[in-house]
Amino acid sequence: MRLLDIMKFSLKALRSRRRRTYLTFLGIFLGVLTLTAVTSYAAGYGTVIQKIIKGGSLRVIYLIPREVSFTDSDLSKISVMNNVETVMPMIRIFGELNVMGQNIRASMVGFDVNYVEEIFPDLRLEFGDWPVNQAEQAIILGSKIADQIQLSDVRDTIGLNVRISLGAFSQGSSVRGTIYGIAAPYGTSLMADVDSSILAPLDYAMRIYQGFYNRRDYPTLLIIVDDVSNIDHVLNELRDEYGDSAYPIAMRDLQRALDSIVNISVLALGSIAAMTIVVASVGIMNAMYTTVTERTRIIGVMRAMGVFQREIMLSFIFEGLIMSTIAIVSGIAVGYLGAMVLSELISTLMSGGSFPMGAGGMRGTRGTAAQGQGIGLSVTPVLPLEYALTIAGVTLLITLLGALPPARQAAKLEPAKALRFE
């Protein structure tokens, strides 16, 4: 028999027992659907987490003291280490921003704006410009801070002089600053919640920090290495210099750990969902054994007419693979759509029906401070090509393993005994 004839025979055999074919197909389909939905949602969730919890670029190292804070001498010491491009303190000051008589709680984050791409990758300004001079009394408003300003057009705040109250909010001392720009929505960084912060040039923030707190030490230092390939060298130098008194954390290692957690989560959930396909393969095996029994006399006739054992075996294997292929294509498509629906449902439940930030028009035009304050985690399912191919490959393999034993049994039937079978 030609290969095409074997496939036609398999299709005809499937049509002759439609109810059993549909039930067997349904088992494979539901397994693929579940595996696809779970995997794509988990992958999408991991992508969202990676976007929300942003760190610096892979060139960044955070140096955290165990007991004693760092001083200016530490800055000087680290700045001359080999392969260190720059080092800066992480400045964070909590207080209250007063804009046109309106008080908004916020934290000030000071950093070298020349390294904004390293510290806050992909952060961009929606309006305005970054200050050029590190000593300028300039601030950049985070998107959530700007949302709370009651102006018809937030761009009207650019150039305004504002007061920043420190300490116990309005009861503490205050300093002046000028709004230079409005940051686009960014999310949470390891350094700060950018959207709920006001960003300032490093020298300006350090002057405020030292003046208000009357101290010259810093809780954490941020080091930028000249090249990612030199991260290990700088880490070794820092460990040699500080020993157990401080511990460095490389953003490269944090990113690897986060990627590993996401991959393990996808693998764990996918493995659990894959059990449904294993169950489906047992159903295939059971259906095939029943089919072999029902077609014993037909197999005997075919063998008596000169059909080879391998052709009998292939006809049964093709039945399983045909069902599996159709179930894979439809299961992946429906599973991904199901993950999209699940994502929308979960997002709606988590947000409590609130609107996402900036809803109701262009971001430049604002209503009241209550607008745009919806809270929710929107997950867009992701199904990379390698995931889809893995699902298809695993399903085909398990289907083949389920169809192979009954196919071999059918091929080994002796023609004389098969023809006498009742």
Secondary structure, DSSP 4 states (H G I P E B T S, - for coil): --HHHHHHHHHHHHHHTHHHHHHHHHHHHHHHHHHHHHHHHHHHHHHHHHHHEE---TTEEEEEESSSPB-HHHHHHHHTSTTEEEEEE-EEEEEEEEETTEEEEEEEEEE-GGGHHHHSTT--EEEE---SSTTS-EEEE-HHHHHTS--SBGGGGTT-EEEEEESSGGGS-EEEEEEEEEEPP--EESS-BGGGEEEEEHHHHHHHHHHHH----BS-EEEEES-GGGHHHHHHHHHHHHGGGEEEEEHHHHHHHHHHHHHHHHHHHHHHHHHHHHHHHHHHHHHHHHHHHHTHHHHHHHHHTT--HHHHHHHHHHHHHHHHHHHHHHHHHHHHHHHHHHHHHHHHHHHTTPPPTTTTS-TTB---TTTT------------HHHHHHHHHHHHHHHHHHHHHHHHHHHT--HHHHHT--
